């Protein structure tokens, strides 16, 4: 019997040693899977533009995932902007309502209440009016509206500083 007890003790002592490597392998596998999943999620969200944090800049210079900006309507509150387009000899007029989404963190262009400083407002209106006056009638076609907004946004950001204008919205557009 003493031999049987020794064998049983050896078997019991050997079993915990066998379970220990299996548990370690399982823990390492779970940690590896969690790490791979985390890395995959991070890469996927950064590639798709959905990552959290400071924002993601795409090929067009658009800043995504930013805090909401301050919305500013250009021109007269009722009429918007009325401008002669297509050059000096053209008799075409454009009546448009344009709303800018401005970066509220730009203290040199925005007040704390979310309105434009007079200097910034003057620069924005002057730049926008010159841009629209110089635009050709073909450039104002509805199919080219996204390009028109991108070019105006780039022009305003070069005038006011990078990142000043988040986006441009055209809420009405009448060419006559």
N, C-alpha and C positions, 0 to 999 in steps of 0.2 A: 503494500500500500504506500509506503513512503515514496516508492518510485513513481507511482501514479500521481501523487500530490506534487512531486517535483515537476512532472511533465505538464500537469494542469497549470501550475504557477508559471512555467516557461511559456505556455501557450497564451495565458492571460497577459503576461508581460510582453509578448511578441505582438499581440493584437493592437494595443495602443500605438505601437511603433508603425504598424501598417496603415492605420487610420490617419495618422498625422501627415504623411506625405500626400495622401489623397485630398485631405482638407486643404493643405497648402496649395496644391495644384488647382483646386476649385476656386480658392480665393484669388490666386494670381490670374486665372482665366477670367473671372468676373471683373477684376480691376482692369485688365487689358481690354475687355469688351466695353466697359464704361469709358475708358480713355479713348478708344477708337471712335465710339459714338459721339463723345464730346468734341473731338477734333473734326469729325465729319460734319456735325451740326454747325460749328464755327465756320468752317470753310464754305459750306452751303449758304449760310446766311450772308456772309461777306460777298460771295459771288452773285447772289440774287439781290443784293442791296437791302436786305432786311435786318442787318446786324444792328444791335443796340449801340449806344454810345454817341460819339461825336458826329456821326453822319458819314455818308459815303459819297464820294464824288465820282460820277460816271464820265464817259467819254465826252459829253457835251458840257461839262463843267457844272452840272446841276448838283446841288447839294440835297441829298435825300435824308429823311428821318430827322429833320430839324424841328425845333419848336415852332409853333405857329408864329407867323410874322404879323406885322402891322399892315393892314390893308389901307391903301391910299388911292383915292380916285383922282385921276388927272383932269384938269380943266374945270369947267362949270359943273356944279353938282347936278343940274338938270340936263344940260345940253351935252356935256362931255367936251370933246375937242372937235372943232370945225376947222379944216385946213384945205387949202388948194393943193392938189397933188398932181404929179406928172410933169413938173417943170413950170416955169414962169408963163408960158404961152398956153398952157392947158386950161380948159374950162371945166375940169372935173373937180368936184369937191368931195371930201371925206368927212363924215360925221361919225365919230367913234366914241364909245365909252371904254376907257382903259383903266383897269385897276392893277396897281402894283402891290405885290406882297414884299414888303421891306423887312430887312433884318432889324429887329428892335434893339439888338445889342450894339449897333453902330451909333455911338453917342455923338459923332460928328454930323449925323444927318437926321437923327430922330430925337425928339424930346422924350421925357419920361412918361408923358401922357399918351405917346404913340402917334403924335402928329409930326409932320416934317418941319425941320428948321427952314426959315425963309430962304437961306442960301441954297440949300439942297433942293427945295421946291423949284426955285428959279432954274437951277441947272437941269433938273429933270424935265421941266416943261420946254426949255430951250432945246435940249438934245432931242426930245421926242418930236417936237414940231419940225426941226431941221431934218430929222430922219424921214418923217412922213412926207414932207415937201419934196425931198430928193428921190423918193421912191417912184418907180415907174408903175404905170397902171397895171402892167402884167404881174408885178410883184405883189399886188394887193388882191390877187385872185384867192378865192376861198380855199383852194387846194394847197396854197402856199402859206397859209396862215401860221402854221407851226414854225416855219422857217423865218417868217416875219417877226414873230414873237422872240425867237431865239436871237436873231440879229439885234433887235432893240434891247433885249436884256443884256447882251454882251456889251453893247455900246454904253448903256447906262452904268454897268458895273465898271467899265474902264474909266468913266467920268467920275463916279462916286467912290470907287474903291472896290476891290474884289469882294464878292459876297454881300454887297449892299442890297441887291435885288434878288430875292429868292425865285420869284415867278411873275409872269405877266398874264393877266386875264383880260380878254376882250369880250365885254358883255353886250355891246351892240356895235354894228359896223354897217354903215350906209354909204355907198359910193354912188354919186350922181354926176 
